[in-house]
């Protein structure tokens, strides 16, 4: 699977989790879900990918995961590492 496909797959999974969190109610003002680019994160990532801006798409994906503190599965962590290696970016996971 190429980097663009992995980014989109990971963004779809993150957006499903975010949507579930948003379905509980409005986020607390100033809280981790009260951030721009989370409700429409997948759309933003898709737009960057469609314009060939994979680095920016990947950074937004990471933002979607980090800001609300989403937990990642082992396969998601592995795919994030694969994308960072493909894009020649530092591995973003500690």
Backbone atoms as SQL, in Angstrom:
CREATE TABLE atoms (id INTEGER PRIMARY KEY, chain TEXT, resi INTEGER, resn TEXT, atom TEXT, x REAL, y REAL, z REAL);
INSERT INTO atoms VALUES
  (1, 'A', 1, 'UNK', 'N', 0.853, -1.177, 0.000),
  (2, 'A', 1, 'UNK', 'CA', 0.000, 0.000, 0.000),
  (3, 'A', 1, 'UNK', 'C', 0.900, 1.242, 0.000),
  (4, 'A', 2, 'UNK', 'N', 0.594, 2.170, -0.848),
  (5, 'A', 2, 'UNK', 'CA', 1.428, 3.373, -0.931),
  (6, 'A', 2, 'UNK', 'C', 1.075, 4.371, 0.172),
  (7, 'A', 3, 'UNK', 'N', 1.923, 5.361, 0.347),
  (8, 'A', 3, 'UNK', 'CA', 1.773, 6.327, 1.441),
  (9, 'A', 3, 'UNK', 'C', 0.425, 7.039, 1.402),
  (10, 'A', 4, 'UNK', 'N', -0.011, 7.492, 0.239),
  (11, 'A', 4, 'UNK', 'CA', -1.285, 8.215, 0.139),
  (12, 'A', 4, 'UNK', 'C', -2.437, 7.339, 0.625),
  (13, 'A', 5, 'UNK', 'N', -2.438, 6.079, 0.230),
  (14, 'A', 5, 'UNK', 'CA', -3.503, 5.161, 0.646),
  (15, 'A', 5, 'UNK', 'C', -3.460, 4.921, 2.149),
  (16, 'A', 6, 'UNK', 'N', -2.261, 4.770, 2.696),
  (17, 'A', 6, 'UNK', 'CA', -2.132, 4.573, 4.140),
  (18, 'A', 6, 'UNK', 'C', -2.587, 5.795, 4.921),
  (19, 'A', 7, 'UNK', 'N', -2.228, 6.968, 4.444),
  (20, 'A', 7, 'UNK', 'CA', -2.655, 8.202, 5.109),
  (21, 'A', 7, 'UNK', 'C', -4.173, 8.278, 5.115),
  (22, 'A', 8, 'UNK', 'N', -4.794, 8.007, 3.973),
  (23, 'A', 8, 'UNK', 'CA', -6.256, 8.065, 3.889),
  (24, 'A', 8, 'UNK', 'C', -6.907, 7.022, 4.791),
  (25, 'A', 9, 'UNK', 'N', -6.359, 5.829, 4.798),
  (26, 'A', 9, 'UNK', 'CA', -6.909, 4.762, 5.648),
  (27, 'A', 9, 'UNK', 'C', -6.826, 5.152, 7.126),
  (28, 'A', 10, 'UNK', 'N', -5.680, 5.651, 7.541),
  (29, 'A', 10, 'UNK', 'CA', -5.506, 6.074, 8.927),
  (30, 'A', 10, 'UNK', 'C', -6.408, 7.252, 9.278),
  (31, 'A', 11, 'UNK', 'N', -6.570, 8.178, 8.356),
  (32, 'A', 11, 'UNK', 'CA', -7.444, 9.332, 8.595),
  (33, 'A', 11, 'UNK', 'C', -8.900, 8.899, 8.718),
  (34, 'A', 12, 'UNK', 'N', -9.306, 7.929, 7.909),
  (35, 'A', 12, 'UNK', 'CA', -10.678, 7.406, 8.009),
  (36, 'A', 12, 'UNK', 'C', -10.917, 6.773, 9.376),
  (37, 'A', 13, 'UNK', 'N', -9.957, 5.993, 9.837),
  (38, 'A', 13, 'UNK', 'CA', -10.077, 5.346, 11.151),
  (39, 'A', 13, 'UNK', 'C', -10.115, 6.387, 12.272),
  (40, 'A', 14, 'UNK', 'N', -9.256, 7.400, 12.169),
  (41, 'A', 14, 'UNK', 'CA', -9.242, 8.461, 13.176),
  (42, 'A', 14, 'UNK', 'C', -10.552, 9.231, 13.167),
  (43, 'A', 15, 'UNK', 'N', -11.079, 9.515, 11.972),
  (44, 'A', 15, 'UNK', 'CA', -12.319, 10.276, 11.890),
  (45, 'A', 15, 'UNK', 'C', -13.494, 9.502, 12.486),
  (46, 'A', 16, 'UNK', 'N', -13.513, 8.192, 12.301),
  (47, 'A', 16, 'UNK', 'CA', -14.568, 7.370, 12.921),
  (48, 'A', 16, 'UNK', 'C', -14.532, 7.515, 14.441),
  (49, 'A', 17, 'UNK', 'N', -13.344, 7.484, 15.010),
  (50, 'A', 17, 'UNK', 'CA', -13.222, 7.637, 16.471),
  (51, 'A', 17, 'UNK', 'C', -13.610, 9.046, 16.917),
  (52, 'A', 18, 'UNK', 'N', -13.178, 10.028, 16.145),
  (53, 'A', 18, 'UNK', 'CA', -13.543, 11.404, 16.480),
  (54, 'A', 18, 'UNK', 'C', -15.052, 11.609, 16.395),
  (55, 'A', 19, 'UNK', 'N', -15.657, 11.080, 15.348),
  (56, 'A', 19, 'UNK', 'CA', -17.111, 11.213, 15.201),
  (57, 'A', 19, 'UNK', 'C', -17.840, 10.588, 16.381),
  (58, 'A', 20, 'UNK', 'N', -17.344, 9.458, 16.859),
  (59, 'A', 20, 'UNK', 'CA', -17.948, 8.812, 18.024),
  (60, 'A', 20, 'UNK', 'C', -17.828, 9.714, 19.253),
  (61, 'A', 21, 'UNK', 'N', -16.681, 10.363, 19.420),
  (62, 'A', 21, 'UNK', 'CA', -16.503, 11.283, 20.545),
  (63, 'A', 21, 'UNK', 'C', -17.413, 12.499, 20.414),
  (64, 'A', 22, 'UNK', 'N', -17.548, 13.028, 19.205),
  (65, 'A', 22, 'UNK', 'CA', -18.407, 14.190, 18.989),
  (66, 'A', 22, 'UNK', 'C', -19.881, 13.836, 19.165),
  (67, 'A', 23, 'UNK', 'N', -20.257, 12.579, 18.930),
  (68, 'A', 23, 'UNK', 'CA', -21.665, 12.186, 19.033),
  (69, 'A', 23, 'UNK', 'C', -22.161, 12.225, 20.474),
  (70, 'A', 24, 'UNK', 'N', -21.244, 12.240, 21.435),
  (71, 'A', 24, 'UNK', 'CA', -21.618, 12.286, 22.847),
  (72, 'A', 24, 'UNK', 'C', -22.165, 13.668, 23.211),
  (73, 'A', 25, 'UNK', 'N', -21.729, 14.683, 22.530),
  (74, 'A', 25, 'UNK', 'CA', -22.175, 16.043, 22.811),
  (75, 'A', 25, 'UNK', 'C', -21.131, 17.046, 22.386),
  (76, 'A', 26, 'UNK', 'N', -21.455, 18.299, 22.593),
  (77, 'A', 26, 'UNK', 'CA', -20.517, 19.355, 22.231),
  (78, 'A', 26, 'UNK', 'C', -19.266, 19.271, 23.103),
  (79, 'A', 27, 'UNK', 'N', -18.099, 19.517, 22.503),
  (80, 'A', 27, 'UNK', 'CA', -16.861, 19.453, 23.282),
  (81, 'A', 27, 'UNK', 'C', -16.792, 20.570, 24.314),
  (82, 'A', 28, 'UNK', 'N', -16.057, 20.312, 25.366),
  (83, 'A', 28, 'UNK', 'CA', -15.836, 21.313, 26.408),
  (84, 'A', 28, 'UNK', 'C', -14.980, 22.427, 25.810),
  (85, 'A', 29, 'UNK', 'N', -15.399, 23.650, 26.041),
  (86, 'A', 29, 'UNK', 'CA', -14.650, 24.788, 25.522),
  (87, 'A', 29, 'UNK', 'C', -13.208, 24.734, 26.013),
  (88, 'A', 30, 'UNK', 'N', -12.288, 24.792, 25.055),
  (89, 'A', 30, 'UNK', 'CA', -10.873, 24.743, 25.371),
  (90, 'A', 30, 'UNK', 'C', -10.344, 23.340, 25.589),
  (91, 'A', 31, 'UNK', 'N', -11.218, 22.332, 25.499),
  (92, 'A', 31, 'UNK', 'CA', -10.806, 20.949, 25.697),
  (93, 'A', 31, 'UNK', 'C', -10.152, 20.366, 24.456),
  (94, 'A', 32, 'UNK', 'N', -9.718, 19.121, 24.546),
  (95, 'A', 32, 'UNK', 'CA', -8.998, 18.503, 23.430),
  (96, 'A', 32, 'UNK', 'C', -9.821, 18.344, 22.152),
  (97, 'A', 33, 'UNK', 'N', -11.133, 18.289, 22.265),
  (98, 'A', 33, 'UNK', 'CA', -11.966, 18.173, 21.055),
  (99, 'A', 33, 'UNK', 'C', -12.391, 19.527, 20.505),
  (100, 'A', 34, 'UNK', 'N', -12.153, 20.567, 21.276),
  (101, 'A', 34, 'UNK', 'CA', -12.533, 21.917, 20.856),
  (102, 'A', 34, 'UNK', 'C', -11.397, 22.540, 20.054),
  (103, 'A', 35, 'UNK', 'N', -11.076, 21.891, 18.942),
  (104, 'A', 35, 'UNK', 'CA', -9.970, 22.326, 18.101),
  (105, 'A', 35, 'UNK', 'C', -10.426, 22.364, 16.644),
  (106, 'A', 36, 'UNK', 'N', -9.940, 23.322, 15.909),
  (107, 'A', 36, 'UNK', 'CA', -10.253, 23.402, 14.478),
  (108, 'A', 36, 'UNK', 'C', -9.635, 22.210, 13.760),
  (109, 'A', 37, 'UNK', 'N', -10.333, 21.724, 12.756),
  (110, 'A', 37, 'UNK', 'CA', -9.784, 20.677, 11.914),
  (111, 'A', 37, 'UNK', 'C', -9.976, 19.262, 12.425),
  (112, 'A', 38, 'UNK', 'N', -10.792, 19.067, 13.464),
  (113, 'A', 38, 'UNK', 'CA', -11.050, 17.717, 13.942),
  (114, 'A', 38, 'UNK', 'C', -12.374, 17.179, 13.398),
  (115, 'A', 39, 'UNK', 'N', -13.419, 17.984, 13.445),
  (116, 'A', 39, 'UNK', 'CA', -14.717, 17.520, 12.924),
  (117, 'A', 39, 'UNK', 'C', -14.637, 17.200, 11.434),
  (118, 'A', 40, 'UNK', 'N', -13.842, 17.959, 10.713),
  (119, 'A', 40, 'UNK', 'CA', -13.710, 17.761, 9.264),
  (120, 'A', 40, 'UNK', 'C', -12.305, 17.304, 8.890),
  (121, 'A', 41, 'UNK', 'N', -11.645, 16.636, 9.816),
  (122, 'A', 41, 'UNK', 'CA', -10.262, 16.225, 9.601),
  (123, 'A', 41, 'UNK', 'C', -10.057, 15.352, 8.383),
  (124, 'A', 42, 'UNK', 'N', -10.940, 14.373, 8.185),
  (125, 'A', 42, 'UNK', 'CA', -10.799, 13.486, 7.035),
  (126, 'A', 42, 'UNK', 'C', -10.886, 14.272, 5.734),
  (127, 'A', 43, 'UNK', 'N', -11.822, 15.191, 5.661),
  (128, 'A', 43, 'UNK', 'CA', -11.972, 16.006, 4.451),
  (129, 'A', 43, 'UNK', 'C', -10.693, 16.811, 4.176),
  (130, 'A', 44, 'UNK', 'N', -10.112, 17.352, 5.231),
  (131, 'A', 44, 'UNK', 'CA', -8.882, 18.129, 5.091),
  (132, 'A', 44, 'UNK', 'C', -7.752, 17.245, 4.578),
  (133, 'A', 45, 'UNK', 'N', -7.606, 16.055, 5.172),
  (134, 'A', 45, 'UNK', 'CA', -6.563, 15.127, 4.740),
  (135, 'A', 45, 'UNK', 'C', -6.780, 14.726, 3.286),
  (136, 'A', 46, 'UNK', 'N', -8.021, 14.411, 2.920),
  (137, 'A', 46, 'UNK', 'CA', -8.330, 14.023, 1.543),
  (138, 'A', 46, 'UNK', 'C', -7.957, 15.124, 0.558),
  (139, 'A', 47, 'UNK', 'N', -8.223, 16.365, 0.949),
  (140, 'A', 47, 'UNK', 'CA', -7.899, 17.486, 0.064),
  (141, 'A', 47, 'UNK', 'C', -6.388, 17.615, -0.145),
  (142, 'A', 48, 'UNK', 'N', -5.633, 17.528, 0.939),
  (143, 'A', 48, 'UNK', 'CA', -4.174, 17.593, 0.803),
  (144, 'A', 48, 'UNK', 'C', -3.658, 16.448, -0.061),
  (145, 'A', 49, 'UNK', 'N', -4.163, 15.238, 0.162),
  (146, 'A', 49, 'UNK', 'CA', -3.723, 14.078, -0.631),
  (147, 'A', 49, 'UNK', 'C', -4.053, 14.298, -2.098),
  (148, 'A', 50, 'UNK', 'N', -5.249, 14.801, -2.374),
  (149, 'A', 50, 'UNK', 'CA', -5.658, 15.001, -3.773),
  (150, 'A', 50, 'UNK', 'C', -4.776, 16.015, -4.491),
  (151, 'A', 51, 'UNK', 'N', -4.135, 16.900, -3.733),
  (152, 'A', 51, 'UNK', 'CA', -3.225, 17.891, -4.311),
  (153, 'A', 51, 'UNK', 'C', -1.765, 17.440, -4.238),
  (154, 'A', 52, 'UNK', 'N', -1.554, 16.197, -3.825),
  (155, 'A', 52, 'UNK', 'CA', -0.201, 15.666, -3.765),
  (156, 'A', 52, 'UNK', 'C', 0.629, 16.177, -2.608),
  (157, 'A', 53, 'UNK', 'N', -0.008, 16.779, -1.625),
  (158, 'A', 53, 'UNK', 'CA', 0.697, 17.330, -0.471),
  (159, 'A', 53, 'UNK', 'C', 0.684, 16.308, 0.664),
  (160, 'A', 54, 'UNK', 'N', 1.417, 15.217, 0.453),
  (161, 'A', 54, 'UNK', 'CA', 1.385, 14.117, 1.409),
  (162, 'A', 54, 'UNK', 'C', 1.985, 14.485, 2.760),
  (163, 'A', 55, 'UNK', 'N', 3.033, 15.290, 2.769),
  (164, 'A', 55, 'UNK', 'CA', 3.633, 15.701, 4.044),
  (165, 'A', 55, 'UNK', 'C', 2.613, 16.459, 4.900),
  (166, 'A', 56, 'UNK', 'N', 1.889, 17.379, 4.291),
  (167, 'A', 56, 'UNK', 'CA', 0.910, 18.180, 5.022),
  (168, 'A', 56, 'UNK', 'C', -0.276, 17.301, 5.442),
  (169, 'A', 57, 'UNK', 'N', -0.696, 16.407, 4.567),
  (170, 'A', 57, 'UNK', 'CA', -1.784, 15.484, 4.901),
  (171, 'A', 57, 'UNK', 'C', -1.392, 14.626, 6.100),
  (172, 'A', 58, 'UNK', 'N', -0.164, 14.147, 6.100),
  (173, 'A', 58, 'UNK', 'CA', 0.319, 13.318, 7.195),
  (174, 'A', 58, 'UNK', 'C', 0.379, 14.115, 8.496),
  (175, 'A', 59, 'UNK', 'N', 0.849, 15.343, 8.425),
  (176, 'A', 59, 'UNK', 'CA', 0.899, 16.201, 9.619),
  (177, 'A', 59, 'UNK', 'C', -0.502, 16.442, 10.177),
  (178, 'A', 60, 'UNK', 'N', -1.482, 16.632, 9.286),
  (179, 'A', 60, 'UNK', 'CA', -2.845, 16.844, 9.783),
  (180, 'A', 60, 'UNK', 'C', -3.390, 15.555, 10.405),
  (181, 'A', 61, 'UNK', 'N', -3.078, 14.425, 9.808),
  (182, 'A', 61, 'UNK', 'CA', -3.477, 13.149, 10.398),
  (183, 'A', 61, 'UNK', 'C', -2.915, 13.026, 11.810),
  (184, 'A', 62, 'UNK', 'N', -1.644, 13.327, 11.980),
  (185, 'A', 62, 'UNK', 'CA', -1.027, 13.259, 13.305),
  (186, 'A', 62, 'UNK', 'C', -1.716, 14.210, 14.280),
  (187, 'A', 63, 'UNK', 'N', -2.077, 15.367, 13.807),
  (188, 'A', 63, 'UNK', 'CA', -2.820, 16.344, 14.624),
  (189, 'A', 63, 'UNK', 'C', -4.156, 15.745, 15.068),
  (190, 'A', 64, 'UNK', 'N', -4.843, 15.055, 14.150),
  (191, 'A', 64, 'UNK', 'CA', -6.134, 14.437, 14.467),
  (192, 'A', 64, 'UNK', 'C', -5.991, 13.377, 15.559),
  (193, 'A', 65, 'UNK', 'N', -4.856, 12.748, 15.618),
  (194, 'A', 65, 'UNK', 'CA', -4.613, 11.701, 16.616),
  (195, 'A', 65, 'UNK', 'C', -4.135, 12.311, 17.930),
  (196, 'A', 66, 'UNK', 'N', -3.224, 13.256, 17.843),
  (197, 'A', 66, 'UNK', 'CA', -2.588, 13.810, 19.049),
  (198, 'A', 66, 'UNK', 'C', -3.493, 14.732, 19.858),
  (199, 'A', 67, 'UNK', 'N', -4.169, 15.655, 19.191),
  (200, 'A', 67, 'UNK', 'CA', -4.950, 16.667, 19.922),
  (201, 'A', 67, 'UNK', 'C', -5.955, 16.049, 20.889),
  (202, 'A', 68, 'UNK', 'N', -6.776, 15.100, 20.427),
  (203, 'A', 68, 'UNK', 'CA', -7.735, 14.502, 21.361),
  (204, 'A', 68, 'UNK', 'C', -7.168, 13.305, 22.124),
  (205, 'A', 69, 'UNK', 'N', -5.923, 12.928, 21.823),
  (206, 'A', 69, 'UNK', 'CA', -5.298, 11.807, 22.515),
  (207, 'A', 69, 'UNK', 'C', -5.880, 10.457, 22.119),
  (208, 'A', 70, 'UNK', 'N', -6.144, 10.275, 20.823),
  (209, 'A', 70, 'UNK', 'CA', -6.688, 8.994, 20.370),
  (210, 'A', 70, 'UNK', 'C', -5.669, 7.876, 20.571),
  (211, 'A', 71, 'UNK', 'N', -6.145, 6.735, 21.023),
  (212, 'A', 71, 'UNK', 'CA', -5.285, 5.559, 21.165),
  (213, 'A', 71, 'UNK', 'C', -5.122, 4.908, 19.797),
  (214, 'A', 72, 'UNK', 'N', -3.937, 4.400, 19.538),
  (215, 'A', 72, 'UNK', 'CA', -3.651, 3.733, 18.267),
  (216, 'A', 72, 'UNK', 'C', -3.455, 2.241, 18.494),
  (217, 'A', 73, 'UNK', 'N', -3.939, 1.452, 17.553),
  (218, 'A', 73, 'UNK', 'CA', -3.668, 0.022, 17.586),
  (219, 'A', 73, 'UNK', 'C', -2.224, -0.196, 17.134),
  (220, 'A', 74, 'UNK', 'N', -1.735, -1.388, 17.343),
  (221, 'A', 74, 'UNK', 'CA', -0.374, -1.709, 16.901),
  (222, 'A', 74, 'UNK', 'C', -0.243, -1.573, 15.384),
  (223, 'A', 75, 'UNK', 'N', -1.266, -2.004, 14.635),
  (224, 'A', 75, 'UNK', 'CA', -1.191, -1.897, 13.170),
  (225, 'A', 75, 'UNK', 'C', -1.232, -0.435, 12.728),
  (226, 'A', 76, 'UNK', 'N', -1.990, 0.395, 13.426),
  (227, 'A', 76, 'UNK', 'CA', -2.014, 1.823, 13.096),
  (228, 'A', 76, 'UNK', 'C', -0.654, 2.461, 13.384),
  (229, 'A', 77, 'UNK', 'N', -0.060, 2.096, 14.511),
  (230, 'A', 77, 'UNK', 'CA', 1.275, 2.616, 14.842),
  (231, 'A', 77, 'UNK', 'C', 2.287, 2.192, 13.770),
  (232, 'A', 78, 'UNK', 'N', 2.203, 0.936, 13.358),
  (233, 'A', 78, 'UNK', 'CA', 3.117, 0.431, 12.330),
  (234, 'A', 78, 'UNK', 'C', 2.920, 1.173, 11.010),
  (235, 'A', 79, 'UNK', 'N', 1.663, 1.460, 10.656),
  (236, 'A', 79, 'UNK', 'CA', 1.390, 2.181, 9.412),
  (237, 'A', 79, 'UNK', 'C', 1.869, 3.628, 9.479),
  (238, 'A', 80, 'UNK', 'N', 1.767, 4.246, 10.638),
  (239, 'A', 80, 'UNK', 'CA', 2.279, 5.610, 10.796),
  (240, 'A', 80, 'UNK', 'C', 3.798, 5.606, 10.614),
  (241, 'A', 81, 'UNK', 'N', 4.455, 4.626, 11.168),
  (242, 'A', 81, 'UNK', 'CA', 5.906, 4.513, 10.996),
  (243, 'A', 81, 'UNK', 'C', 6.248, 4.292, 9.528),
  (244, 'A', 82, 'UNK', 'N', 5.497, 3.429, 8.843),
  (245, 'A', 82, 'UNK', 'CA', 5.731, 3.175, 7.417),
  (246, 'A', 82, 'UNK', 'C', 5.604, 4.460, 6.601),
  (247, 'A', 83, 'UNK', 'N', 4.557, 5.234, 6.881),
  (248, 'A', 83, 'UNK', 'CA', 4.357, 6.483, 6.137),
  (249, 'A', 83, 'UNK', 'C', 5.501, 7.448, 6.415),
  (250, 'A', 84, 'UNK', 'N', 5.889, 7.594, 7.676),
  (251, 'A', 84, 'UNK', 'CA', 6.969, 8.530, 7.999),
  (252, 'A', 84, 'UNK', 'C', 8.265, 8.119, 7.315),
  (253, 'A', 85, 'UNK', 'N', 8.522, 6.813, 7.222),
  (254, 'A', 85, 'UNK', 'CA', 9.717, 6.346, 6.530),
  (255, 'A', 85, 'UNK', 'C', 9.623, 6.612, 5.030),
  (256, 'A', 86, 'UNK', 'N', 8.454, 6.367, 4.455),
  (257, 'A', 86, 'UNK', 'CA', 8.262, 6.619, 3.023),
  (258, 'A', 86, 'UNK', 'C', 8.471, 8.099, 2.697),
  (259, 'A', 87, 'UNK', 'N', 7.941, 8.969, 3.560),
  (260, 'A', 87, 'UNK', 'CA', 8.049, 10.411, 3.333),
  (261, 'A', 87, 'UNK', 'C', 9.383, 10.977, 3.823),
  (262, 'A', 88, 'UNK', 'N', 10.204, 10.104, 4.423),
  (263, 'A', 88, 'UNK', 'CA', 11.505, 10.511, 4.941),
  (264, 'A', 88, 'UNK', 'C', 11.369, 11.600, 6.019),
  (265, 'A', 89, 'UNK', 'N', 10.401, 11.369, 6.903),
  (266, 'A', 89, 'UNK', 'CA', 10.161, 12.266, 8.025),
  (267, 'A', 89, 'UNK', 'C', 10.549, 11.535, 9.315),
  (268, 'A', 90, 'UNK', 'N', 10.848, 12.283, 10.353),
  (269, 'A', 90, 'UNK', 'CA', 11.150, 11.628, 11.625),
  (270, 'A', 90, 'UNK', 'C', 9.947, 10.791, 12.078),
  (271, 'A', 91, 'UNK', 'N', 10.220, 9.675, 12.706),
  (272, 'A', 91, 'UNK', 'CA', 9.136, 8.830, 13.211),
  (273, 'A', 91, 'UNK', 'C', 8.476, 9.596, 14.361),
  (274, 'A', 92, 'UNK', 'N', 7.157, 9.844, 14.250),
  (275, 'A', 92, 'UNK', 'CA', 6.486, 10.738, 15.187),
  (276, 'A', 92, 'UNK', 'C', 6.037, 10.085, 16.492),
  (277, 'A', 93, 'UNK', 'N', 6.299, 8.826, 16.668),
  (278, 'A', 93, 'UNK', 'CA', 5.828, 8.127, 17.862),
  (279, 'A', 93, 'UNK', 'C', 6.985, 7.862, 18.805),
  (280, 'A', 94, 'UNK', 'N', 6.727, 8.065, 20.093),
  (281, 'A', 94, 'UNK', 'CA', 7.782, 7.845, 21.073),
  (282, 'A', 94, 'UNK', 'C', 7.744, 6.470, 21.665);
